[in-house]
């Protein structure tokens, strides 16, 4: 019996020694590895969920409207107009849910369109959607997509102007599907073009593009609307408060 008890004591001594080295609990290296793996899984899981939520919101289309050169680039509203020599670029950053944007359009919209049609500016719109997150809606994205679908029918500007002329009384209220279709019809989209517009809207053809312009402008530091940039310089609405001042600023920026 004495001979058998010695090996058992030796094994127990080794076990006790391991326990002593590891603080009497589970091996810290193993625990650390497990925690690291769990953390990695959590991060990957969060990325997957975020991407899934984004896909649910914007769909899978990667279409870019004809008036834009690439994802993140602004939409040129007067691309078919011949510009006068030295015409500056007028960049307008707007969110369709923005009340201040509606006020800007009410005061300056007609002049902006006039300048664009006369080729005195290259008119570029950058659609933003940050108010969706602030107001917990999807109206900015939905309307941005619908506006780009209207552009397919050559009616972006008319649709854009109709939306701002019919802003909801309460911010975040949005528009009904019937109202949005009414804007398209009021813009002159009819027949087969209207059917194509409805399909475009339903399939969220340009939702990814609209989100890309939000992301690009945000990275560029433009996080408020309306923001208007003329020839690379942000307009100060105190210095340019009315249509006459805007025309003068455009003339001064023409090279």
C-alpha positions in Angstrom: 0.0 0.0 0.0 2.8 2.3 0.8 4.3 1.9 -2.7 1.0 2.9 -4.4 0.5 6.0 -2.2 3.7 7.6 -3.3 2.8 8.1 -7.1 -0.5 9.5 -6.0 1.2 12.0 -3.7 3.5 13.0 -6.5 0.7 13.7 -8.9 -1.2 15.6 -6.3 1.8 17.7 -5.7 2.1 18.6 -9.3 -1.6 19.5 -9.4 -1.2 21.7 -6.3 1.8 23.4 -7.9 -0.2 24.3 -11.0 -3.1 25.6 -8.9 -0.7 27.7 -6.9 0.9 29.2 -10.1 -2.5 30.1 -11.5 -4.0 31.5 -8.3 -6.0 28.4 -7.5 -8.5 29.1 -10.3 -8.8 28.8 -14.1 -5.7 29.5 -16.1 -5.7 33.3 -16.7 -4.2 32.9 -20.2 -7.1 30.7 -21.2 -9.7 33.0 -19.7 -8.1 36.0 -21.5 -8.2 34.2 -24.8 -11.9 33.3 -24.3 -12.7 36.9 -23.4 -10.9 38.1 -26.5 -12.8 35.7 -28.7 -16.1 36.7 -27.2 -15.2 40.4 -27.8 -14.3 39.7 -31.4 -17.6 37.8 -31.9 -19.5 40.7 -30.4 -17.8 43.3 -32.7 -18.3 41.1 -35.8 -21.9 40.5 -34.7 -22.5 44.2 -34.3 -21.1 44.9 -37.8 -23.3 42.3 -39.3 -26.4 43.7 -37.6 -25.5 47.2 -38.6 -25.0 46.1 -42.2 -28.2 44.2 -42.1 -30.1 47.2 -40.8 -28.5 49.4 -43.5 -29.5 46.9 -46.2 -33.1 46.9 -44.8 -33.2 50.6 -45.0 -31.6 51.3 -48.4 -32.0 48.0 -50.3 -29.3 46.4 -52.5 -29.3 48.7 -55.6 -26.1 50.4 -56.4 -27.5 52.6 -59.2 -26.2 56.1 -59.6 -28.5 58.7 -61.3 -27.4 60.1 -64.6 -26.8 63.6 -63.1 -24.1 62.2 -60.7 -20.7 60.9 -61.6 -20.3 58.4 -58.8 -21.5 57.4 -55.3 -21.1 60.3 -52.9 -21.0 62.9 -55.7 -23.7 65.6 -55.9 -26.5 65.6 -58.5 -26.1 68.1 -61.3 -29.6 69.5 -61.8 -28.8 71.4 -65.1 -26.5 68.9 -66.8 -28.2 69.5 -70.2 -27.8 73.3 -70.0 -24.8 74.9 -71.8 -23.0 77.0 -69.2 -21.7 80.5 -69.8 -18.0 81.0 -69.8 -16.6 80.9 -66.3 -19.9 79.9 -64.7 -19.3 79.0 -61.0 -20.6 75.9 -59.3 -23.5 76.4 -56.8 -23.6 73.5 -54.4 -26.8 73.1 -52.3 -26.9 70.7 -49.3 -30.5 70.0 -48.3 -32.5 67.5 -46.3 -36.1 67.2 -47.5 -37.4 67.3 -43.9 -35.5 70.5 -43.1 -37.9 73.5 -42.4 -35.0 76.0 -42.9 -34.4 74.4 -46.3 -38.1 75.1 -47.2 -37.6 78.7 -46.1 -34.5 79.0 -48.3 -36.4 77.5 -51.3 -39.3 79.9 -50.7 -36.9 82.9 -50.8 -34.2 81.8 -53.1 -35.5 78.8 -55.0 -36.9 80.7 -58.0 -33.6 82.6 -58.5 -31.6 79.4 -58.1 -33.6 77.7 -60.9 -33.4 80.9 -63.1 -29.6 81.0 -62.7 -29.3 77.3 -63.5 -31.5 77.5 -66.6 -29.6 80.4 -67.9 -26.3 78.5 -67.5 -25.0 81.1 -65.1 -24.2 78.4 -62.5 -23.6 74.7 -62.5 -26.3 73.7 -60.0 -25.4 70.7 -57.8 -27.7 69.3 -55.1 -26.3 67.1 -52.3 -29.2 65.3 -50.6 -28.8 64.7 -46.9 -30.7 62.4 -44.6 -29.4 63.1 -41.1 -32.8 64.2 -39.9 -34.0 60.7 -40.3 -31.8 59.7 -37.3 -32.7 62.8 -35.4 -36.5 62.4 -35.9 -36.5 58.5 -36.0 -38.1 58.4 -39.4 -37.1 57.4 -43.0 -38.8 60.3 -44.8 -35.6 62.1 -45.8 -34.2 58.9 -47.5 -37.6 58.0 -49.0 -38.1 61.4 -50.5 -34.5 61.6 -51.7 -34.9 58.4 -53.5 -38.2 59.5 -55.0 -36.6 62.7 -56.2 -33.8 60.8 -57.9 -36.5 58.6 -59.5 -38.1 61.8 -60.8 -34.8 62.7 -62.3 -35.0 59.6 -64.5 -38.0 61.2 -66.1 -36.3 64.5 -66.4 -38.4 66.0 -63.6 -36.1 66.4 -60.7 -36.4 70.1 -60.3 -40.2 70.2 -60.5 -40.5 67.3 -58.0 -37.9 68.9 -55.7 -39.7 72.2 -55.7 -43.1 70.6 -55.1 -41.8 68.8 -52.0 -40.6 72.0 -50.5 -43.8 73.8 -51.4 -45.7 71.2 -49.4 -43.8 70.8 -46.2 -45.7 69.1 -43.3 -46.9 71.4 -40.6 -45.0 69.3 -38.0 -41.3 68.4 -38.5 -41.0 64.6 -38.8 -44.6 64.1 -39.9 -43.5 63.3 -43.5 -45.7 62.7 -46.5 -48.1 59.9 -47.4 -47.6 57.7 -50.4 -50.5 59.4 -52.1 -48.9 62.8 -51.6 -45.5 61.7 -52.9 -47.2 60.3 -56.0 -49.1 63.5 -56.3 -45.8 65.4 -56.4 -44.6 63.2 -59.2 -47.8 63.8 -61.2 -47.7 67.5 -60.5 -44.1 67.5 -61.8 -45.4 66.2 -65.1 -44.6 62.5 -64.8 -47.4 60.5 -66.5 -48.2 57.3 -68.3 -45.3 54.8 -68.7 -42.9 57.3 -67.0 -45.1 57.4 -63.9 -45.2 53.6 -63.8 -41.4 53.5 -64.1 -41.2 56.1 -61.4 -43.4 54.0 -59.0 -41.2 51.0 -59.7 -38.1 53.0 -59.0 -39.5 54.2 -55.7 -40.7 50.8 -54.6 -37.4 49.2 -55.4 -35.4 52.0 -53.7 -33.3 52.2 -56.7 -31.3 55.3 -55.6 -31.5 54.9 -51.8 -27.9 53.7 -51.5 -26.8 56.7 -53.6 -28.8 59.1 -51.4 -27.1 57.7 -48.3 -23.7 58.0 -50.0 -24.2 61.7 -50.5 -25.1 62.1 -46.8 -22.0 60.2 -45.8 -19.7 62.1 -48.2 -21.0 65.5 -47.1 -20.8 64.5 -43.4 -17.1 63.5 -43.9 -16.6 66.9 -45.6 -17.8 68.6 -42.4 -21.2 69.7 -43.7 -23.7 68.7 -41.0 -26.3 71.4 -41.2 -28.9 72.4 -43.8 -29.3 74.3 -45.8 -25.6 74.8 -46.6 -24.9 76.7 -49.9 -21.5 76.8 -51.4 -20.7 79.1 -54.3 -17.4 78.6 -56.2 -16.0 76.7 -53.2 -17.0 79.3 -50.6 -19.8 78.8 -48.1 -22.4 81.5 -48.4 -23.2 83.7 -45.4 -26.9 84.2 -45.5 -26.4 87.5 -43.6 -24.3 88.8 -46.4 -26.5 87.2 -49.1 -30.0 87.5 -47.7 -32.1 87.9 -50.9 -32.3 87.0 -54.6 -30.6 90.2 -55.7 -27.6 89.5 -53.4 -27.4 86.0 -54.7 -27.3 87.2 -58.3 -24.6 89.7 -57.4 -22.6 87.0 -55.7 -22.9 84.7 -58.7 -21.8 87.5 -61.0 -18.8 88.2 -58.8 -17.8 84.5 -58.8 -18.0 84.2 -62.6 -14.5 84.1 -63.9 
